[in-house]
Amino acid sequence: MTRQMTGAKMVVQALKDQGVDTVFGYPGGAVLPIYDEIFQQNDIKHVLVRHEQAALHAAEGYARSTGKVGVALVTSGPGATNAVTGLTDALLDSIPLVVFSGQVPTFMIGTDGFQEADTVGITRPCTKHNWLVKDTDTLSGTIHQAFHVATSGRPGPVLIDLPKDVQFAEGNYTAPAKINVSHYQPRVKASIEEINGIVDLLEKAERPVFYTGGGVINSGTGASQLLRELVDATGFPITSTLMGLGAYPASGKSWLGMLGMHGLYEANMAMHDCDLMINIGARFDDRITGRIQDFSPHSTKIHIDIDPSSINKVIRVDLPVIGDVGHVLEDVLKVWKSRGRKTADTSAWWKQIDEWREVRCLTYKNSDTIIKPQYALQRLQELTKGMDRYITTEVGQHQMWAAQFLGFEDPNRWMTSGGLGTMGYGFPASIGVQMAHPDSLVVNVAGEASWLMNMQEMGTAMQYRLPVKQFILNNERLGMVRQWQQLLHGERYSSSWSEALPDFVKLAEAFGAKGIQCSDPKDLDDAIMEMIEYDGPVIFDCLVEKHENCFPMIPSGKAHNEMLLGDASTEGAIKSDGAVLV
Amino acid sequence: MSALRIEKGSSSHSAYDLRDYHSEVIEKHTLAVLVDNEAGVLARVIGLFSGRGYNIESLTVAEVNHDSHLSRITVVTTGTRDVIEQIKAQVGRIVPVHEVHDLTVEGPSIERELALFKVQGTGNNRIEALRLAEIFRANVVDSTLESFVFEMTGPSEKIDAFADLMRPLGLVETARTGVAALARGGKG
């Protein structure tokens, strides 16, 4: 059924038909018709952020914590350029977003009009796909196709650029079911030969390890369930990337912890020494592999990924399997069970892993007088672990410590900027998460430097009464930068301290929120409980040890088995060939 | 999938065919890419090549099926086998891309390019240029008392050879279309 309506009305109608309930955005001249339509309805809630970048990160947090599409609405020109960081962030972490940007009217495009930018040109490399809609009759079809593209195959952000005259003009609206979405239909099921190939290898492996990533989370909660079933049935050890935390529970007996540059000793050693690596929805990121030439030299490698371009991009694998993680795991389980649930004896492998675990790589020197950042996170974990809890983070040392010390029992509970490493992600993301889960505890584990990058969002949190907890590990340093300068640049701490920091308690109070400062380990538990129990946004200024380094660490250009542990000397740890790496 | 019989502890076998994966030999491949003929699609393909540091030796594009709005992009690119595989996968996941064919490995193919050469000269050089043009089956499409414009169609190597011969005879300007290519045989 087609109906006549304006382009602006179509946007709202299409969002309703796509099941969208929340839009994060910021108005401006080129999207006024859409804001006018939003004003005249109640089905879709619009969240007014304080900066377009935050709209994108909030939409990411919403998407990541619900498994649904995140939607953002920005105006032309600066609105669109401010969205670029969020788009790139979502592209690298495969987060489904649909972003609408206003544009000058079609007859003004190319004239350098007020607030004109070549938005589709600028965002082409940082979206999965984008569209400039020039005809209102094609608008509804484009929006429905945008949702299809954002969610099909490897998810990602898409953008629709909407000239103002297209928003005003009338056209035919078509409902989603009537739209021939496109030829874009990525393969989700693997062939039976591939499934048999996986099972062959599972049956024979003596030193196997599951290496899982964000693809498991993106594949849906069913995929996480299947993963748990397969891991528990085979008894194989499992490690995960930063993006994949929660797919397998941190309390599970096969859990090795996160792997990679700041991953756990046992996880990285298992990756290095395994004879079978089963990569499920991860992409051999450089934070994971360390030195490529020495990456897991003796293993047969299976790589299950929905994106063919992820295969053999970084690491050559022996058995590439293109397909959706959930579908592939389901088939693997079925075939493995029907063939008699066979595995080789892995007891020697587990004995070795237990020896590595004995290293206790997360050990740190605690203090009675200063709060160690690791201790702060251990206490946060201890005091919140049974709760209905969502964690977001900013980027840096605190992010790695959070990944190491917080345990995730379920998928979609952990929102962090992995691929792009966007400082300023966590606060707006926590807003997006809290919008989707109004009654849950949402904590943004932050560093003070990252947090300041989007601190304007205190206004958003207050306006919508979102009780997001900003747990700031304040070391008055750009901690990770400082750590690298110590390791690599002769302890010349160039621009890596946070001078002229605000009084975070007063800052909270200025917005009408609650501020808590804590500097004594003895007061920490009470302060954390006070934060949790307060019904409203809290800025928790946790003054921590200023010079703590994040370990374990695989220095740039080194292999997994050349990890540095907490008590290691860091002098000269990074050689000149590793120094060029980031 | 016969290569799936993988010995434990060995990465030297692959589920793909037996190729020298780590070969550093640079190969030249001709890719035919069928895309929706929509605004910006060429920019997407070209942007991918520049953004990821791949080479473009030549590139042609034109609509080939008006009814279904399909265009055909022919790209000649160079790289190691690994890079070529990666290029195909990356191009293949661009949303408006329907098909990617590597004509260099998918069987015999035919490649043609059109070129125009402006050759200036008088006397013997002019006569020699015309004689060579006849040998190469190039057509004269413009002429003055002191110049010719030759038109020639053929594989890139033939066009290169003709250009080399014209250079000492007064070649002043060249225009080439880049390669258009099709697989041989009756299958579409």
Chai-1 contact restraints between the chains, C-beta under 6 A:
chainA,res_idxA,chainB,res_idxB,connection_type,confidence,min_distance_angstrom,max_distance_angstrom,comment,restraint_id
A,R124,B,G47,contact,1.0,0.0,6.0,A-B,restraint_1
A,P125,B,G47,contact,1.0,0.0,6.0,A-B,restraint_2
A,P125,B,G51,contact,1.0,0.0,6.0,A-B,restraint_3
A,H129,B,V95,contact,1.0,0.0,6.0,A-B,restraint_4
A,V149,B,V95,contact,1.0,0.0,6.0,A-B,restraint_5
A,H183,B,H98,contact,1.0,0.0,6.0,A-B,restraint_6
A,Y184,B,V95,contact,1.0,0.0,6.0,A-B,restraint_7
A,E193,B,M1,contact,1.0,0.0,6.0,A-B,restraint_8
A,G197,B,L4,contact,1.0,0.0,6.0,A-B,restraint_9
A,D275,B,K8,contact,1.0,0.0,6.0,A-B,restraint_10
A,D275,B,G9,contact,1.0,0.0,6.0,A-B,restraint_11
A,H298,B,G9,contact,1.0,0.0,6.0,A-B,restraint_12
A,T300,B,I6,contact,1.0,0.0,6.0,A-B,restraint_13
A,P308,B,A89,contact,1.0,0.0,6.0,A-B,restraint_14
A,S309,B,A89,contact,1.0,0.0,6.0,A-B,restraint_15
A,S309,B,Q90,contact,1.0,0.0,6.0,A-B,restraint_16
A,S309,B,R93,contact,1.0,0.0,6.0,A-B,restraint_17
A,K313,B,Q86,contact,1.0,0.0,6.0,A-B,restraint_18
A,R316,B,Y21,contact,1.0,0.0,6.0,A-B,restraint_19
A,D318,B,I6,contact,1.0,0.0,6.0,A-B,restraint_20
A,D318,B,S14,contact,1.0,0.0,6.0,A-B,restraint_21
A,L319,B,A15,contact,1.0,0.0,6.0,A-B,restraint_22
